[in-house]
């Protein structure tokens, strides 16, 4: 009788686990959208810092468009705004943590730039990556 109770309990627990949504235990993702550049250092550097902090427990993807693409070019000038780390420091930190940073190809073209003008480690945006960078839910932060 004791064995039968244990067996029933085992199958009940197995059923609970088997009927969980596929991504119930997946890490959520944070999509950080930066549309400003040198016109608003506070927004840019705060977004970069948020990406770093969120990456401690979440999947993170940073996407830059409009004026944002100007800060991830090879020849981008340094940007500072207290109390945040500088732009180049933040980009290096994010890349070392394996955080994907993408630039909008259309915005690059509008700025007279090409993917070859991007800083090492920065990728050209791919719409599939917007959904594939995490298995969990996606939270978006716009800067």
N, C-alpha and C positions, 0 to 999 in steps of 0.2 A: 504494500500500500504506500509506504514512504517513497519507494522508487517511482511509483506512478505519479505521485504529487510532484516530485522533482522533474520528471519528464514533462508533465503538463506545464509547469512553470517555465521550463526551458523553451517549449514551443510558443508560449505566450510572449516571452521576451524576444524570441526570434521573429515573431510576427510583428512586434512593435518596431523593431529595427528595420525589417524588410519593407514596411510600408511608410517609412519616412521619405519625404521628398528627396530626390537624388542629391541636391545641394544643401540639405538641411545643416550639414556640418562644415560647409565650405566657408572659407574666409571671404568677407565682403570686400568690395573694391571701392576706391575713391578716385574719381575722375576729376582732375584739377584743370580747369580751363582758364588760361591767361590770355586776355585780349589786349592788354596794355603793355607798353614798353618803357622807354626812357621818359615818356610823358608822365608816368606815375610809378616811381620806384617803390613806394609803400606797397602798392598792390602786387607788384612782381615779386618782391622779396618776401612778403608775407605768404604768398602762394607757395613759393619754393620752401619756405620753412614749414608750412603746413604739410606739404608733401613728405618732407623728411620725418616729421612727427607721426603722421598717419602710417607711414611705412613700417613703424614698429609693430603694428598689429593688423594692418590691412594691406591688400594689394593696391598699388598706386600707379596711375598713368597721368603724366602731365602733358597737356596739349596746348600749344601756343598758336594763335592765329592773329589776324589783323596787325596791330602794332607789336604784338608779342614776339613775332618772328625775328624782329631786329635784335633781340637780346641773346639769341642762340646762334648767331653767325660767327664764323671764324674770327672776324675782325671786330667783334662786338667790344665796345669799351666797358670798362668796369662800372659798376653801379653800387652805391652804398646808401643805406638809410637806417639810422639807428632805431632799434637795437638789433637789427638782423645782420647775419653774416653777409659779406659782399656777394654780388651776383656770381662771379666766377668760382668762388669758394662753394657756394650753394650748388651750382651745377655739378661740380666735381663730386661733392658729397652724394648727390642723388644718383649720379651715374655709378659711383662705386658701390652703392647699395643695390644696384640692379634695377633701379626705377627707370621705366621707359619714358623718354622725353621725345615728343613728336612735334613737328612744325607743319602747318598747313601748306600744301604744295601751291594752291591757288594764291595764297597770301604771299608766299615767296616770289611767285611770278609777278604779282602786283607791285612788289617792292623792287623789281628788277634783279632778283636773285634766283639762283638755281639750287638744287640739292647739294651740289658741290661746294656751295658757299657756307653750308652748315658746319658748325663746330663738331669735332670728332665725338662720336657717341650719340649725336642727335639724329633721329630718324625722320624721314618724311612720313607724314600721317597716312595711315591705312585704315579705312573705315572698319574692316573686320577686327582690327586690334582694339577698337573701342568697346567691343563686347567680349573679346576673348582674353582680356588681361586678368580676369577674375572668374571664379566659379560661383561666387555669391551674388548678393544684391550689389547695385552700383549707386553710390551717392555722388552727386556732382557738386563741386564748389566752383563758383565763377568769380574771377578776379579781373 
